[in-house]
């Protein structure tokens, strides 16, 4: 029984991986070279930020330790300043490779995809076009939309993901090199969800808040399936401020109180400050009593 479940899990994993790899199915040898260079550029671009912080920390340490030996002090500052110049030059090269290579290969692959798609459609029999009204417009729309999606993924989503992943890993590597104890404490206690737009942040939050349940698998908190927790308690442990919040036709104070009806005035203000809305609300003519 156990072996059968494992096989089913692998069978489900393969289509996801293969569907992702189909994004690159129109790449030729030149595109592979561009993507490799772009990958190196994105990784270098991401790592440049933590490396800059590492060099800057050394400069601050040199300045803070004082100039007991002026010659040695000046030498250390000059070395770190020179390293910053080299880092700036390398960062420019990496950013150029990341931007140019991914944008160029995205354009090439999207163009090749449009040409192949069109050739496949034109090989159809005449009855294919007769039976489908408006097929010409549908073909143009589908080709344009699909190619633009692929081009957007290759030119922005993939390099941004690689860059942010490299920055994340590099930042923790620098953190461990400088203050490994503090970094170790911060690693299990702080979870940041930094994902480019359109990559599923809203879906993740919706699953955590149980606006809907997953069709497969489970979402756990401390190893406990959230479907086993009381819904009211679960939602009371987190707050959600969307980019375009909806307000009911009542005061701002009463809108905030919908989250916790028995909240005090201090708690209402604290909630607004946590959402970075207190200053904006305070500038309104009636403050928290402003009606929507």
Secondary structure, DSSP 8 states (H G I E B T S, - for coil): -HHHHHHHHHHHHHHHHHHHHGGGTT--HHHHHHHHHHHHHHHHHHHHHHHHHHHHHHHHHHHHH--SSHHHHHHHHHHHHHHHHHHHHHHHHHHHHHHHHHHHHHHHHHHHHHHHHHHHHHTS-HHHHHHSTTHHHHHHHHHHHHHHHHHHIIIIIHHHHHHHHHHHHHHHHHHHHHHHHHHHHHHHH-------TTSSHHHHHHHHTTSS--SSS--EETTEEGGGS-HHHHHHT-----TT----SSBHHHHHHTT-TT--HHHHHHHHHHTT-HHHHHTSTTGGG-B-
